[in-house]
Amino acid sequence: MFALASQPMTPVIVKIVQEPAKEISVADILLGSVGITALFLIGAALLGFLLGGLFIWFRHRQIVREAVGIEGNPYRLNLPTEPPSEHS
């Protein structure tokens, strides 16, 4: 058992070689920036159409409710406006 511990250890050196980085040209940078800008424009247009549609739907719903006579305030208690008489 002591024979294994007394043997000298030889170190192993491992050298890791990395691949050279890919060169990026000005055209690659411009193409990437145009692509990101197009993504933002498409996203903004979709969000605008969604919010515009929701706004139009909400306004249409509100106009229909007012035409039918339903008030748009869901928190109204419908209490009488006159105080009760004291003829009890």
N, C-alpha and C positions, 0 to 999 in steps of 0.2 A: 504494500500500500504506500509506503514511503518512497518506493522506487519511482512511482509516477510523479510525485511532487518534486523530486530532485532533478528531473530532466529539464533542460532549458527550453523555453518556448520561443519559437521564431515568429515574429509578427508578419502578418499578411497585409500588404498595401494594395488597396483597390482604387484605381483611378476611374472616375466616372466622366465620360466624354459626352458633352451635350451637343445636340445638333445645332448648326448655325441658325440664327434667327432669320426669318423670312424678311426680305427687304420690302418696305412700304413706300410706294411712290406717291407723288402729289395727286395723281389721278385716283388712287385708292382712297385717299382721305376725302377728296371732293365727292366721290361716289357714295361713300359712307355717310357724309353729312347730308347729301341730297336725299338719301334713303331715310334717314332719321327725320328730316323735315317733312317728307311725304307721309311718314307714319303719324307724326303729330297733326298734320292737316286732316288726314282721314279720321283720326280719332276725334278731333275737335268738331268736324262736320257731323259725325255720327252722334256725338253727345248733343250738339245743337239741334239736330232733327228730333232726337228723343225728348229733350226738354221742351222744344217747341210743340211737339205733339201732345205732351202731357199738359202744357199750358192751354192749348186750344181745347183739349178734352175737358179740362176743369172749368174753363169759362163757359163752354157749351152746356155742361151739366148744371152750372150755377144759373144760367139763363133759363133753362128748362124748369128748374126747381122754382124759380121766381115766377114764371108764367103759370105754373100749376097752383101756386099759392103756398108752397112749402118754404118757410123761411130758412135761410142758410146758416142760422146760428144754432148749433146743436146744444148749446148750454142755456138756452132760454127756458125758464121755469113755467111760463104761461100763467103767471099769477094775475089775479084781477087788479086793475089799476085803481079802483075805488076802494077806500077802506071800508070794512064792514060797519054797518049801522049799529048804534048802541041801543036799539029797541028790544032788548032781550027780556 
